[in-house]
Amino acid sequence: MSDLTIAKVETRLLDVPLFRPHGFATYTATAQPILLVSVTLDGGVTGYGEGVVPGGPWWGGESAETMKVIIDGHLAPIMEGRQVNELAGIMADFERSVANMRFAKAACDVAMHDAWARALDIPVRDLLGGRVRDEIDVTWALGVLPLDEAVAEIEERIERYGHKSFKLKMGSGDPAVDTARIAQLAQNLGGKVGLRIDVNARWDRLTALRYLPKLAEAGVELFEQPTPADDLATLREITTRIGVPVMADESVCSPADALAVVKAQAADVIAIKTTKLGGLQESKKTVAIAEAAGLACHGATSLEGPFGTAASIHFACATKGISFGSELFGPMLLKESYTTTDLEYGDGVVKLPEGPGLGLEPDWDKINHFTRN
């Protein structure tokens, strides 16, 4: 067994172009800033994690740049010199030393899991309890697109990758226009695939109550976070009145948040982003709360690159409570990858990667190419 002492923690900023712009409610991305975190053990084994916020600081209050400052200056000194199999204790010390900063902590959590599993020559899923499934459904998210572009992209993704459900971003434009666009898209597709919408918490109560019934009538199968994160009363009202499952995303950034949603009966599904929750350990707690309350969980994405996505796939394939599929498509949105092998997508699913750790190896030529000067 390799020596498990953490010898060094390194970070580098990557700027990875997307194959097409990806629109959120308030922002359109053309490249993904990613903080690549490397945890090297005394025995020479290195594990990798990624610090990624979907759309930058408007979503989670962090950015790749702020994560680098926090990790280099505050989290790395806590890790270095410790045994990587003290991961739970290290994460507890993170909480005593740095408030919030869950995306930064998640990047370190994943890199430590990867290094630890590689040192033991086992997959990360085995550190999380072992295999529940070998693959998981992947919903494709289109961003904010005009109708004709959305139809063309859906048809292309069905033919190429077999996706069975699609998520459409809303909230950036006029609600009436947005709703008409989605209703027309649903009509054009004629029930061939499932359609979901994500408003990124941008509608107020009256807007949601006016337009969500129209989207329900059009056949939309899931409403993701239509109203502000802290307004659980309105989220509950939507959940109980409209008859379409509601997914809480921005409302759940910790296990305590999940408990609050459960108590308020404010959602049917919880979006599990291993990034926003602070890593794999906190994600397991969050899923356990939801599962005990009878809520489904969805393997959500922050548009991570290959390492971060692989971590979420290992988590989803080792966690029975991830029962509402996933949208772990982040690497598919990148113009180029930076690992020697790619995650395997097809027939509407992504396969659990095999091999030690996360099951991926870095392509240093590509990483050096994308590294910010």
Secondary structure, 3 states (H helix, E strand, C coil): CCCCEEEEEEEEEEEEEEEEEEECCCCEEEEEEEEEEEEEECCCCEEEEEECCCCCHHHHCCCHHHHHHHHHHHHHHHHCCCEHHHHHHHHHHHHHHCCCCHHHHHHHHHHHHHHHHHHHCCEHHHHCCCCCCCEEEECEECCCCCHHHHHHHHHHHHHHHCCCEEEEECCCCCHHHHHHHHHHHHHHHCCCCEEEEECCCCCCHHHHHHHHHHHHHHCCCEEECCCCCCCHHHHHHHHHHCCCCEEECCCCCCHHHHHHHHHHCCCCEEEECCCCCCCHHHHHHHHHHHHHCCCEEEECCCCCCHHHHHHHHHHHHCCCCCCCCECCCHHHHECCCCECCCCCEECCEEECCCCCECCCCECHHHHHHHECC
